[in-house]
Amino acid sequence: LVFVPAAPTYSFLRTAVLSLTPGDLKCRLYCNGSACKFCNLFDGPSVVPGLYSTWITDDILAMARPQPFHFENDIIICQFKE
């Protein structure tokens, strides 16, 4: 087993700019904005309906960051309780 130290994926300047940008603005500026599959209601197959998500292992769920509109109804909260 060989230990390889992790290297930063972004430059210091890019990381600083991203840390100063508000969350909702990040999506509009740096990804596909209104067409972003991670920040909008996802219509494809997913573990949590409406949220881009998939099981990595039996215990680990990978998902996009929920947006405020995901919480407009309590369906997503009920999904997490299950």
C-alpha positions in Angstrom: 0.0 0.0 0.0 1.5 3.3 -1.1 0.4 6.6 0.6 -0.1 9.4 -1.9 -0.8 12.8 -0.3 -3.8 14.6 -1.6 -3.2 17.6 -3.8 -5.6 20.5 -4.2 -7.9 20.3 -7.2 -8.3 24.1 -7.5 -5.9 27.0 -7.3 -5.7 29.1 -4.2 -7.3 32.0 -6.1 -10.2 30.0 -7.4 -10.9 28.6 -3.9 -10.8 32.1 -2.5 -13.3 33.3 -5.1 -15.6 30.4 -4.5 -15.5 30.8 -0.8 -16.6 34.5 -1.2 -19.5 33.7 -3.6 -22.9 33.1 -2.1 -24.3 29.5 -2.6 -27.1 30.3 -5.0 -24.9 32.6 -7.1 -22.2 29.9 -7.4 -24.6 27.6 -9.3 -25.7 30.4 -11.7 -22.1 31.5 -12.4 -20.0 28.4 -12.3 -22.2 25.5 -13.5 -25.2 25.2 -15.9 -27.4 27.6 -14.0 -31.1 26.8 -14.6 -30.0 23.6 -16.5 -27.9 22.3 -13.6 -29.0 18.8 -12.7 -27.5 19.1 -9.3 -29.4 22.3 -8.2 -32.8 21.8 -9.8 -35.5 19.2 -9.4 -34.0 16.0 -10.8 -36.4 14.0 -13.1 -34.2 10.9 -13.6 -33.8 7.8 -11.4 -32.6 8.7 -7.9 -32.8 7.4 -4.4 -34.5 10.6 -3.1 -37.2 11.7 -5.6 -36.4 15.1 -7.0 -32.9 15.2 -5.7 -29.8 14.0 -7.6 -28.8 11.1 -5.4 -27.5 7.5 -5.5 -26.3 4.9 -3.1 -22.5 4.5 -2.9 -22.6 1.6 -0.4 -25.4 0.1 1.7 -24.7 2.9 4.3 -23.5 5.8 2.2 -25.8 8.0 0.1 -24.2 10.5 -2.3 -26.4 13.4 -3.2 -26.5 17.0 -4.5 -26.9 19.7 -1.9 -30.7 20.2 -1.3 -32.0 23.6 -2.4 -34.7 25.6 -0.6 -37.3 24.5 -3.1 -36.7 20.9 -2.1 -38.1 21.8 1.3 -41.2 23.6 0.1 -43.2 20.5 0.8 -42.3 18.0 3.4 -41.8 15.0 1.1 -38.0 15.2 1.1 -38.0 15.4 4.9 -40.1 12.2 5.0 -37.7 10.5 2.6 -34.8 11.2 4.9 -36.7 9.8 7.9 -37.3 6.5 6.1 
